[in-house]
Amino acid sequence: MCGWAVFFHYFPKKIECPTHGRAQERIPWAEGYARVTYRLEFLVLTYSQLMMQKAAAELLHLPGSTFSNILHRTITRCRDGHRVRGLTALGID
């Protein structure tokens, strides 16, 4: 931010619900139990469209395996909401 490196550490609170048991507080900037924010996920997706994964991982100072894991986890989560359910026939003209 403005040329300064800013590190944000936040530990979501654990909630004991009498009905649902133990749960983690929902936070607006990341998926539950995630180690990265939505903003980093978006950056990984954007860089993946522009360059090879190895180059993008080097640019973000991430190991290639971490970059790949973030990429695949994000794609899987995005696709889960777009599954076609109850399709019985498909016609193509």
Backbone as CSV, one residue per row, in Angstrom:
resi,resn,N_x,N_y,N_z,CA_x,CA_y,CA_z,C_x,C_y,C_z
1,MET,0.845,-1.154,0.000,0.000,0.000,0.000,0.899,1.228,0.000
2,CYS,0.787,2.041,-1.036,1.591,3.264,-1.161,3.079,2.978,-1.038
3,GLY,3.520,1.844,-1.579,4.930,1.487,-1.538,5.366,0.729,-0.300
4,TRP,4.478,0.519,0.635,4.803,-0.202,1.864,4.219,-1.610,1.811
5,ALA,4.971,-2.559,2.292,4.454,-3.928,2.401,3.556,-4.004,3.633
6,VAL,2.349,-4.482,3.432,1.383,-4.580,4.529,1.003,-6.045,4.689
7,PHE,1.117,-6.550,5.907,0.741,-7.923,6.205,-0.441,-7.892,7.157
8,PHE,-1.464,-8.604,6.788,-2.700,-8.619,7.551,-2.870,-10.004,8.155
9,HIS,-2.871,-10.076,9.466,-3.059,-11.350,10.161,-4.403,-11.313,10.882
10,TYR,-5.219,-12.295,10.585,-6.523,-12.379,11.235,-6.819,-13.837,11.521
11,PHE,-7.275,-14.106,12.686,-7.618,-15.459,13.061,-9.127,-15.525,13.299
12,PRO,-9.873,-16.170,12.394,-11.330,-16.253,12.565,-11.682,-16.938,13.878
13,LYS,-12.717,-16.462,14.465,-13.142,-17.009,15.754,-13.877,-18.336,15.554
14,LYS,-13.684,-19.218,16.476,-14.426,-20.480,16.498,-15.701,-20.258,17.291
15,ILE,-16.805,-20.716,16.747,-18.107,-20.489,17.354,-18.680,-21.829,17.808
16,GLU,-19.144,-21.869,19.042,-19.811,-23.053,19.570,-21.311,-22.820,19.527
17,CYS,-21.978,-23.452,18.584,-23.426,-23.313,18.439,-24.096,-24.525,19.082
18,PRO,-25.082,-24.307,19.941,-25.749,-25.448,20.578,-26.502,-26.314,19.577
19,THR,-26.923,-25.735,18.459,-27.677,-26.481,17.452,-26.772,-27.165,16.439
20,HIS,-25.803,-26.431,15.896,-24.970,-26.933,14.804,-23.585,-27.387,15.236
21,GLY,-23.244,-27.208,16.482,-21.931,-27.618,16.956,-20.882,-26.551,16.696
22,ARG,-19.680,-26.998,16.436,-18.551,-26.091,16.257,-18.488,-25.589,14.820
23,ALA,-18.284,-24.293,14.654,-18.198,-23.685,13.323,-17.168,-22.562,13.351
24,GLN,-16.738,-22.169,12.169,-15.804,-21.063,12.060,-16.544,-19.820,11.594
25,GLU,-16.153,-18.678,12.119,-16.736,-17.398,11.721,-16.548,-17.187,10.218
26,ARG,-17.591,-16.700,9.543,-17.486,-16.392,8.110,-16.833,-15.035,7.949
27,ILE,-15.882,-14.983,7.028,-15.217,-13.725,6.736,-15.437,-13.383,5.269
28,PRO,-15.592,-12.102,4.942,-15.971,-11.726,3.579,-14.837,-11.764,2.564
29,TRP,-13.594,-11.923,2.990,-12.489,-11.846,2.040,-11.862,-13.200,1.723
30,ALA,-12.402,-14.299,2.241,-11.821,-15.610,1.956,-12.852,-16.714,2.177
31,GLU,-12.613,-17.830,1.524,-13.423,-19.028,1.701,-13.152,-19.593,3.096
32,GLY,-14.096,-20.304,3.659,-13.899,-20.902,4.969,-12.689,-21.827,4.999
33,TYR,-11.875,-21.701,6.019,-10.662,-22.494,6.241,-9.616,-22.311,5.136
34,ALA,-9.724,-21.268,4.339,-8.755,-21.019,3.270,-7.525,-20.324,3.837
35,ARG,-6.402,-20.508,3.160,-5.162,-19.852,3.560,-4.872,-18.632,2.696
36,VAL,-5.698,-18.398,1.668,-5.501,-17.254,0.775,-6.814,-16.495,0.626
37,THR,-6.722,-15.232,0.238,-7.901,-14.396,0.078,-8.463,-14.533,-1.333
38,TYR,-9.694,-14.039,-1.513,-10.305,-14.019,-2.840,-9.479,-13.168,-3.802
39,ARG,-8.866,-12.125,-3.282,-8.070,-11.232,-4.133,-6.861,-11.963,-4.723
40,LEU,-6.182,-12.794,-3.912,-5.062,-13.570,-4.436,-5.560,-14.621,-5.421
41,GLU,-6.694,-15.239,-5.134,-7.270,-16.203,-6.073,-7.563,-15.544,-7.419
42,PHE,-8.115,-14.338,-7.387,-8.402,-13.606,-8.617,-7.116,-13.304,-9.379
43,LEU,-6.067,-12.926,-8.660,-4.783,-12.647,-9.287,-4.197,-13.904,-9.930
44,VAL,-4.313,-15.037,-9.254,-3.836,-16.307,-9.806,-4.599,-16.648,-11.089
45,LEU,-5.917,-16.483,-11.078,-6.715,-16.759,-12.274,-6.347,-15.813,-13.417
46,THR,-6.153,-14.546,-13.112,-5.813,-13.561,-14.134,-4.449,-13.856,-14.750
47,TYR,-3.452,-14.099,-13.907,-2.112,-14.398,-14.421,-2.090,-15.703,-15.209
48,SER,-2.927,-16.659,-14.836,-2.980,-17.936,-15.553,-3.490,-17.755,-16.977
49,GLN,-4.321,-16.742,-17.201,-4.809,-16.462,-18.547,-3.746,-15.776,-19.394
50,LEU,-2.831,-15.069,-18.762,-1.858,-14.261,-19.489,-0.518,-14.940,-19.741
51,MET,-0.147,-15.899,-18.890,1.181,-16.506,-18.997,1.170,-17.934,-18.467
52,MET,2.290,-18.601,-18.629,2.443,-19.972,-18.125,2.423,-19.958,-16.598
53,GLN,2.006,-21.077,-16.001,1.898,-21.162,-14.546,3.243,-20.924,-13.861
54,LYS,4.313,-21.423,-14.427,5.631,-21.269,-13.808,6.025,-19.798,-13.732
55,ALA,5.797,-19.063,-14.822,6.134,-17.637,-14.836,5.260,-16.860,-13.853
56,ALA,3.982,-17.193,-13.800,3.071,-16.508,-12.881,3.441,-16.796,-11.428
57,ALA,3.807,-18.030,-11.130,4.211,-18.397,-9.770,5.474,-17.635,-9.362
58,GLU,6.415,-17.496,-10.275,7.634,-16.743,-9.975,7.312,-15.271,-9.738
59,LEU,6.414,-14.723,-10.532,6.028,-13.324,-10.389,5.382,-13.059,-9.034
60,LEU,4.600,-14.007,-8.556,3.915,-13.868,-7.266,4.745,-14.393,-6.095
61,HIS,5.951,-14.896,-6.378,6.835,-15.459,-5.345,6.170,-16.621,-4.608
62,LEU,5.523,-17.496,-5.384,4.875,-18.684,-4.832,5.529,-19.928,-5.417
63,PRO,5.634,-21.003,-4.648,6.069,-22.269,-5.252,5.060,-22.716,-6.308
64,GLY,5.535,-23.389,-7.335,4.657,-23.839,-8.409,3.524,-24.719,-7.924
65,SER,3.801,-25.575,-6.942,2.760,-26.470,-6.428,1.673,-25.682,-5.687
66,THR,2.054,-24.657,-4.944,1.081,-23.819,-4.244,0.222,-23.056,-5.238
67,PHE,0.856,-22.504,-6.270,0.126,-21.787,-7.311,-0.888,-22.712,-7.967
68,SER,-0.459,-23.915,-8.318,-1.337,-24.884,-8.970,-2.493,-25.292,-8.054
69,ASN,-2.220,-25.498,-6.772,-3.274,-25.863,-5.821,-4.322,-24.766,-5.699
70,ILE,-3.879,-23.516,-5.603,-4.811,-22.392,-5.523,-5.656,-22.335,-6.789
71,LEU,-5.016,-22.487,-7.936,-5.707,-22.427,-9.226,-6.782,-23.505,-9.325
72,HIS,-6.430,-24.739,-9.035,-7.384,-25.844,-9.169,-8.504,-25.766,-8.133
73,ARG,-8.186,-25.352,-6.904,-9.212,-25.221,-5.871,-10.219,-24.130,-6.250
74,THR,-9.729,-23.023,-6.801,-10.602,-21.924,-7.194,-11.496,-22.317,-8.362
75,ILE,-10.923,-22.972,-9.362,-11.703,-23.410,-10.522,-12.776,-24.407,-10.097
76,THR,-12.426,-25.338,-9.230,-13.399,-26.328,-8.751,-14.543,-25.648,-8.012
77,ARG,-14.228,-24.680,-7.144,-15.272,-23.978,-6.397,-16.181,-23.185,-7.325
78,CYS,-15.618,-22.540,-8.331,-16.424,-21.755,-9.270,-17.316,-22.648,-10.126
79,ARG,-16.818,-23.811,-10.509,-17.600,-24.715,-11.352,-18.730,-25.397,-10.597
80,ASP,-18.585,-25.570,-9.292,-19.623,-26.248,-8.504,-20.969,-25.550,-8.613
81,GLY,-20.980,-24.248,-8.738,-22.225,-23.502,-8.843,-22.824,-23.512,-10.238
82,HIS,-22.130,-24.085,-11.223,-22.596,-24.061,-12.608,-22.879,-25.450,-13.175
83,ARG,-23.104,-26.409,-12.326,-23.393,-27.759,-12.809,-24.820,-27.836,-13.337
84,VAL,-24.985,-28.584,-14.400,-26.313,-28.779,-14.985,-26.950,-29.969,-14.270
85,ARG,-28.114,-29.742,-13.671,-28.789,-30.795,-12.915,-30.071,-31.193,-13.630
86,GLY,-30.372,-32.465,-13.617,-31.633,-32.960,-14.155,-31.699,-32.973,-15.680
87,LEU,-30.586,-32.916,-16.366,-30.588,-32.927,-17.821,-30.846,-34.360,-18.297
88,THR,-31.874,-34.529,-19.126,-32.202,-35.854,-19.628,-31.914,-36.009,-21.112
89,ALA,-31.945,-34.911,-21.865,-31.677,-34.973,-23.309,-31.029,-33.674,-23.757
90,LEU,-30.193,-33.805,-24.772,-29.518,-32.640,-25.331,-29.595,-32.747,-26.846
91,GLY,-30.175,-31.736,-27.478,-30.309,-31.746,-28.930,-29.405,-30.711,-29.562
92,ILE,-28.731,-31.091,-30.626,-27.825,-30.180,-31.327,-28.239,-30.135,-32.780
93,ASP,-28.408,-28.939,-33.307,-28.808,-28.791,-34.714,-27.616,-28.357,-35.526
